[in-house]
Amino acid sequence: MNFLGHIFLTPNDDEILLGNFIADSVKGNPEKIYSGKIVEGIRFHRAIDEFTDQHPLVKQGVDRFRNSQARYASVVIDVIYDHILASNWAEFHPDKLEILTQSTYQRLETQSVHFPPQVNHYFPYMKEQNWLYNYQFEWGVLKSLEGLDRRSANDTQMHLALNVYKESEAEFLAEFREFIADAQEMSENYFPG
């Protein structure tokens, strides 16, 4: 899962949200840099990634991208899953997507003193271009995939993944519905009570 999916699964706690959000930019033991609930959020992010990577339905979706994306197939499915979540948001969350995304940007910005350099670099663009909200649109997903293409050291052609998704859109949606229910259960068990 990409940014939106991680945010969706995060409990309503600003520090856990921050940790989850910055986790990909924090290598090794997070306790060397952060403390408390920020560390919990980083560890939670890693648990979501592990759960997602091992889920049989996610693996099924990844396999559809193997021919065109090779080892980047698992990166692509993260973006596609954020698109599915955003474009079907009312099915999964009671709040409007626009309200949640603006609130998330504000909550993160108030803690930006804790951003690693990489997050400091991309967060202003994310907020200004409203990445979280725009995942619902095909052009938003395409822009995200093109950005990944540009930042990759290899010729990835990730932008072509949108065509693969569109060919099997119904299957991806059915798999996502089942997967996200499992991921929500995992999240609830991770933070019981």
C-alpha positions in Angstrom: 0.0 0.0 0.0 1.2 3.5 -0.7 0.6 6.7 1.3 -3.2 6.7 1.3 -3.6 3.1 2.3 -1.2 3.5 5.2 -3.0 6.6 6.4 -6.3 4.8 6.1 -5.1 2.1 8.4 -3.5 4.3 10.9 -5.3 4.9 14.3 -6.3 8.5 15.1 -3.0 9.5 16.8 -0.8 12.3 15.3 2.5 10.8 16.3 1.6 7.3 15.0 0.5 9.0 11.8 3.8 10.8 11.5 5.8 7.7 12.1 3.8 5.7 9.6 4.1 8.5 7.1 7.9 8.9 7.3 8.7 5.2 7.8 10.1 4.6 4.3 12.7 7.3 4.8 13.8 5.9 8.2 16.3 3.1 7.8 17.4 0.6 10.5 16.4 1.0 14.1 14.0 4.0 14.4 14.8 4.3 18.2 18.2 5.8 17.3 16.4 8.9 16.0 12.8 8.9 17.3 10.9 7.9 20.4 7.5 6.9 21.7 4.6 6.8 19.4 6.6 8.0 16.4 8.6 4.7 16.7 5.3 2.8 17.0 4.1 4.4 13.8 7.3 3.4 11.9 7.1 -0.1 13.2 3.4 -0.2 12.3 4.2 0.9 8.7 6.7 -1.9 8.4 4.1 -4.4 9.7 1.6 -3.2 7.1 4.3 -3.6 4.4 5.1 -7.1 5.5 1.4 -8.1 5.8 0.7 -6.7 2.3 3.7 -8.3 0.7 2.7 -11.7 2.1 -1.0 -11.5 1.4 -2.1 -14.1 -1.3 -4.5 -11.7 -3.0 -1.8 -9.0 -3.3 0.6 -11.5 -4.8 -2.1 -12.4 -7.3 -2.4 -8.8 -8.3 1.4 -8.4 -8.4 1.6 -11.3 -10.8 -0.5 -9.4 -13.4 2.1 -6.7 -13.5 5.1 -9.1 -13.7 5.4 -9.2 -17.5 5.5 -5.4 -17.9 7.0 -4.3 -14.6 9.3 -7.2 -13.5 10.7 -6.5 -10.1 8.8 -3.2 -9.8 5.4 -5.0 -9.9 5.1 -4.8 -6.1 5.8 -1.0 -6.2 3.1 -0.6 -8.9 0.4 -2.5 -6.9 0.9 -0.1 -4.0 0.0 2.8 -6.2 -2.9 1.0 -7.9 -4.3 0.0 -4.5 -4.2 3.7 -3.4 -6.2 4.5 -6.6 -8.7 1.8 -5.9 -9.1 3.0 -2.3 -9.4 6.7 -3.3 -11.8 6.1 -6.2 -14.1 3.9 -4.0 -13.5 6.0 -0.9 -17.2 6.3 0.2 -17.4 2.5 0.4 -14.5 2.3 2.9 -14.6 5.5 5.0 -17.4 7.7 6.4 -15.5 11.0 5.9 -15.2 12.7 2.6 -11.8 12.1 1.0 -11.1 15.8 0.5 -11.7 16.5 4.2 -9.5 13.6 5.3 -6.6 14.5 3.0 -6.6 18.2 4.0 -6.7 17.2 7.7 -3.9 14.8 7.1 -1.6 17.4 5.5 -2.3 19.8 8.4 -1.6 17.1 11.0 1.6 16.2 9.4 2.7 19.7 8.8 2.5 20.6 12.5 5.1 17.9 13.1 7.3 18.6 10.1 10.3 19.3 12.5 10.5 15.5 12.6 10.6 15.0 8.8 13.7 13.3 7.5 15.3 15.2 4.6 13.7 13.1 1.9 10.2 13.8 3.3 11.0 17.5 3.7 11.8 17.5 0.0 8.6 15.8 -1.3 6.0 16.9 1.3 5.4 20.4 -0.1 4.8 19.0 -3.6 2.5 16.3 -2.2 0.4 18.9 -0.4 0.4 21.5 -3.2 -0.5 18.9 -5.8 -2.8 17.1 -3.4 -1.5 13.6 -4.2 -3.7 11.9 -1.7 -6.9 13.3 -3.1 -5.8 12.9 -6.7 -5.1 9.2 -6.4 -8.8 8.7 -7.3 -8.3 9.9 -10.8 -6.5 8.0 -13.6 -4.4 11.0 -14.4 -3.3 11.2 -10.7 -2.2 7.6 -10.7 -0.4 8.1 -14.0 1.4 11.1 -12.6 2.4 9.1 -9.6 3.7 6.3 -11.7 5.6 8.7 -14.0 7.2 10.2 -10.9 8.4 6.8 -9.8 9.7 6.2 -13.4 11.7 9.4 -13.2 13.2 8.7 -9.7 14.2 5.1 -10.6 17.7 4.4 -11.6 16.4 1.9 -14.2 14.1 2.2 -17.2 11.0 1.0 -15.4 8.1 1.9 -17.7 5.8 2.0 -14.6 3.5 4.4 -16.3 2.4 1.4 -18.6 1.0 -0.4 -15.5 -2.2 1.7 -15.8 -3.1 -0.3 -18.9 -2.7 -3.6 -17.1 -4.9 -2.4 -14.3 -7.6 -1.3 -16.7 -7.6 -4.7 -18.4 -8.4 -6.4 -15.1 -10.1 -3.6 -13.1 -13.0 -5.7 -11.8 -10.6 -8.4 -10.5 -8.3 -5.8 -8.8 -11.3 -4.3 -7.1 -12.7 -7.6 -5.8 -9.2 -8.6 -4.5 -8.7 -5.2 -2.9 -12.0 -5.4 -1.1 -11.1 -8.6 0.5 -7.5 -7.6 1.2 -8.4 -4.2 2.8 -10.8 -6.0 5.2 -8.0 -8.3 6.2 -5.6 -5.3 6.6 -8.1 -3.5 8.8 -8.4 -6.5 11.0 -4.6 -6.7 11.1 -4.5 -3.0 12.1 -7.1 -3.4 14.8 -5.1 -6.4 16.3 -1.9 -4.4 16.1 -3.4 -1.6 18.2 -6.0 -3.5 20.4 -8.4 -1.5 22.5 
